[in-house]
Amino acid sequence: MAIAEPRKPEASNVLAASVKMTGVNKHFGSGLKRVDVLRDINLEIQAGEVLVLLGPSGCGKSTLLRLIAGLDSPSEGLVTVDHEQVTGVDERCGFVFQDPRLLPWLNLQDNVAIGARSKRNQQEILELLATVGLGGFEKHLPRQVSGGMAQRAALARGLAGHPGVLLLDEPFAALDALTRLRMQDLLLDVTRASGATVVLVTHDIDEALHLADRIVVLADRGRGIDEIVKVNHPRPRDRSHPGLAPLRTELLSKFGIHP
């Protein structure tokens, strides 16, 4: 199934939003059944930044995204988007999950339109689909397209509401290696044009190094932030750039892997 080349995205007038977490703790349950997931999270994400969350399974990466989006609330502490406290599901945030979560009875165009905050001109939805390389597939149902195409539609849906912050929870984990590389580059193109701040969860160190301005390394569950690594290489980045090798070695060593 041939996928169209993504259309060069046009710059948006959406303003990227900043995010701040102050003294954030998150636990589930109480007493002997209490499980601490995040502890003492103090983090500022600059407007327009691409920030990647990296860490072992169960360390709270996805929970941190949910707190920013207002899909969950902190046990203690404060989360703000553009200096306004997040108190519920926050329309300033768009969310892309690991699973595309497309409604099977709707075509791709209608699935993307669900992400809009208000009724949008259908031509605008068509242009967004073309931007992610799905021009010509607007009327296809999710079962009629590949997994990579479905994830492109999910990315378009996340952008349809003109979010100031785009949150992505391992969005490319289920894709084959080549599709994953293409989706990484597409993400950078469309989010740069959209003007959104990006916060992405991944387990892939090379993906983090290719995408991030900063990488937040979370320690084991309940221990909070271990380290914040700045990636001082302009984009677009050559994946084999020698300057990334020391960072890759440093990050691998955090997880007990010594290349």
DASUL-V660095 format. One record per residue. SS is DSSP state (h for helix, s for strand, l for the rest). PHI is phi in degrees with one decimal (* if undefined). OMEGA is omega in radians with two decimals (* if undefined). Layout:
BEGIN
SS&PHI&OMEGA  SS&PHI&OMEGA
END
This chain:
BEGIN
l&*&-3.08  l&-80.2&3.09  l&-104.4&3.13  l&-65.8&3.03  l&-64.6&3.11  l&-58.6&3.07  l&-74.7&3.10  l&-60.7&-3.07  l&-68.9&3.08  l&-88.8&-3.13  l&-63.7&-3.14  l&-101.8&3.06  l&-95.1&3.10  l&-70.0&3.12  l&-92.8&3.07  l&-62.4&-3.12  l&-109.2&3.04  l&-88.1&3.11  s&-133.0&3.09  s&-138.8&3.06  s&-120.4&-3.07  s&-124.4&3.09  s&57.6&-3.04  s&-83.6&2.99  s&-121.8&3.05  s&-141.0&3.04  s&-135.8&3.10  s&-121.2&-3.12  l&78.8&-3.13  l&-150.6&3.12  h&59.9&-3.12  h&-68.6&-3.12  h&-95.2&-3.13  l&-69.6&3.08  s&-122.6&3.09  s&-83.1&-3.09  s&-106.7&3.12  s&-127.9&-3.12  s&-137.9&3.01  s&51.6&3.11  s&-86.8&3.03  s&-123.2&-2.97  s&-149.0&3.03  s&-117.1&3.12  s&-112.4&-3.08  l&-74.6&3.08  l&-58.4&3.13  l&87.0&-3.11  l&-78.4&2.93  s&-106.1&-3.10  s&-113.1&-3.12  s&-113.5&3.08  s&-100.4&-3.08  s&-128.9&3.12  s&169.1&-3.12  l&-67.2&3.10  l&-57.3&3.09  l&84.3&-3.07  l&-85.1&3.07  l&106.2&-3.12  h&-60.9&-3.12  h&-66.8&3.10  h&-61.7&3.13  h&-62.0&3.08  h&-60.6&-3.11  h&-63.7&3.10  h&-67.3&3.11  h&-64.5&-3.10  h&-74.6&-3.08  l&80.4&3.07  l&-78.5&3.04  l&-147.9&-3.12  l&-121.5&3.14  l&-69.0&3.04  l&-71.3&3.00  s&-143.5&3.06  s&100.0&-2.99  s&-132.7&3.04  s&-119.2&3.10  s&-127.4&2.98  s&-121.0&-3.04  l&50.6&3.03  l&70.0&3.08  s&-111.2&-3.08  s&-62.6&3.05  l&-83.4&-3.08  l&-120.6&3.13  l&-173.6&3.13  l&-53.7&-2.95  l&-102.5&-3.08  l&-71.6&3.07  l&-78.7&-3.07  s&-114.7&2.95  s&-107.6&-3.04  s&-131.0&3.04  s&-122.3&-3.07  l&-94.1&3.09  l&-62.7&3.06  l&-90.4&-3.10  l&-57.2&3.10  l&55.3&3.06  l&-81.3&3.09  l&-73.4&-2.97  l&-65.8&-3.11  l&-90.7&3.11  l&-108.2&3.07  s&-74.6&-3.05  h&-61.8&-3.14  h&-60.7&-3.12  h&-71.9&3.07  h&-64.1&3.13  h&-66.6&-3.12  h&-61.8&3.13  l&-60.6&-3.10  l&-75.0&-3.13  l&-71.6&3.14  l&-73.3&3.10  l&-144.1&-3.10  l&-60.5&-3.11  l&-111.6&3.02  l&-58.4&-3.10  h&-61.2&3.09  h&-63.4&3.11  h&-65.8&3.09  h&-64.9&3.12  h&-62.2&3.13  h&-67.0&3.11  h&-66.6&3.08  h&-63.3&3.10  h&-63.8&-3.14  h&-61.7&3.13  l&-94.9&3.04  l&82.4&-3.12  l&-112.5&3.03  l&-59.9&-3.10  l&95.0&-3.14  l&-113.3&-3.02  l&-59.6&-3.06  l&-95.1&3.11  l&-76.2&3.02  s&-82.0&-3.14  h&-53.5&-3.12  h&-70.9&-3.11  h&-95.8&-3.13  l&-127.2&-3.14  l&-75.2&3.10  h&-62.3&3.12  h&-64.8&3.11  h&-68.0&3.10  h&-62.3&-3.14  h&-71.2&3.03  h&-61.7&3.11  h&-63.9&3.11  h&-64.9&3.09  h&-64.1&3.10  h&-61.5&3.12  h&-63.1&3.11  h&-63.7&-3.13  h&-90.7&-2.99  l&-64.1&-3.14  l&-91.5&-3.11  l&51.3&-3.07  l&-70.7&2.98  l&-78.7&3.10  s&-131.6&3.07  s&-107.3&-3.10  s&-107.1&-3.08  s&-130.2&-3.08  s&-105.4&-3.10  l&45.8&-2.99  l&-69.3&-3.06  l&-114.4&-3.01  l&-62.5&-3.06  l&-91.0&-3.06  l&-91.2&3.05  l&-68.3&-2.96  h&-59.5&-3.09  h&-69.8&3.10  h&-62.8&3.13  h&-61.8&3.13  h&-63.1&3.13  h&-64.8&-3.14  h&-67.2&3.08  h&-61.2&3.14  h&-67.0&3.11  h&-62.8&3.12  h&-57.7&-3.14  h&-62.8&-3.12  h&-63.8&-3.01  h&-74.8&3.13  h&-75.8&3.05  h&-62.7&3.12  h&-70.9&-3.09  h&-73.4&-3.12  l&86.9&-3.06  l&-84.1&2.87  s&-73.2&-3.07  s&-120.9&2.99  s&-126.1&-3.00  s&-126.0&3.04  s&-98.7&3.06  s&-151.4&2.95  l&-105.2&-3.00  l&-96.5&-3.09  h&-65.3&3.13  h&-64.8&3.07  h&-63.0&3.11  h&-59.9&-3.11  h&-67.5&-3.14  h&-75.5&-2.98  h&-99.0&-2.81  l&-86.0&2.80  l&-81.8&3.05  s&-138.0&3.09  s&-117.8&3.07  s&-95.5&3.13  s&-94.9&3.10  s&-91.8&3.09  l&-79.9&3.13  l&-57.8&-3.07  l&-45.9&3.05  l&83.9&-3.09  l&-108.6&3.05  l&83.2&-3.05  s&-81.0&3.10  s&-89.1&-3.07  s&-161.8&3.00  s&-119.4&-3.07  s&-109.2&3.10  s&-92.9&3.13  l&-102.6&-3.02  l&-92.7&3.09  l&-136.1&-3.09  l&-66.5&3.05  l&-99.0&0.03  l&-70.9&-3.07  l&-100.7&2.95  l&-77.8&-3.09  l&-60.8&-3.14  l&-100.2&-3.12  l&-55.6&-3.10  h&-61.7&3.13  h&-68.8&3.13  h&-83.8&-3.06  h&-59.4&3.12  h&-63.0&3.11  h&-67.1&3.11  h&-60.5&3.13  h&-61.8&3.14  h&-62.0&-3.11  h&-70.1&3.09  h&-59.5&-3.11  h&-64.8&3.10  h&-61.7&-3.11  l&-107.3&3.04  l&74.9&3.13  l&-111.8&-3.08  l&-120.1&-3.07  l&-67.7&*
END
